[in-house]
């Protein structure tokens, strides 16, 4: 019946953004697991090299549009350095320095707040009182969590600083993409980004880290998970959402990433949080929710 088909379509429509957010959340746990057997730059280099090969296969099969000018390619490469190298590099180094997966996820998940605030003066977008309130509440919550973790000896100031480098990377990449790559195809654009990230991280890994990873079962599983489920499947889900006009739904679910990551980190890695840290997490989540949730307008009669 048409009604049944409509209900099933709605279920699929709602499931795609939710699955995207779950994959994003579990990526921190998979990374933390793999970093036990590899340096962060080596891990990322292997990940991006593998994803480059997988994405090349996707592009050859699906034949999406390529950038039309070298200028577009250069912008995509710059976006790849910000998103893949700076964001993931900062997050991976932070976790390798002892910062928990849940804490790293919490810090970088302030991206919607920081993007909303920075977009005002840079892109001429209006910042409302709700966004400023979300900024204050969100970062107060992050500060409380960071203070509790450092007080408990779970991470170092330098390690926490790398999470904030990652926050800068993902925020800058969001603004850069909106300004210079608004029509990017996630498949060919992603391929250019991964090639650029692999090219910049390979010499850094060889220069600053000691040798190859320990090819344990857990490391191989982590590498395959972040390469296939995060980079490849998440890109496919993003493509579907863009085609269906659902990207805003993913943004509205972004505030669920920190608690989901904390739960997965507790289940898989045994990471725990004090009640004070849980309160800080709740404040941070509330701050992000204030920023990303759409404004409800009164119904017209």
ABEGO torsion letter per residue (X at the ends): XAAAAAAAAAAAAAAAAAAAAAAAAAAAAAAAAAAAABBAAAAAAAAAAAAAAAAAAAAAAAGBBBBABAAAAAAAAAAAAAAAAAAAAAAAAAAAAGBBAAAAAAAAAAAAAAAAAAAAAAAGBBBBAAAAAAAAAAAAAAAAAAAAAAAAGBEBAAAAAAAAAAAAAAAAAAAAAAAAAAABBAAAAAAAAAAAAAAAAAAAAAAABBEBBBBBAAAAAAAAAAAAAAAAAAAAAAAAAAAAGAAAAAAAAAAAAAAAAAAAAAAAAGBBBBAAAAAAAAAAAAAAAAAABBBBBBBBX
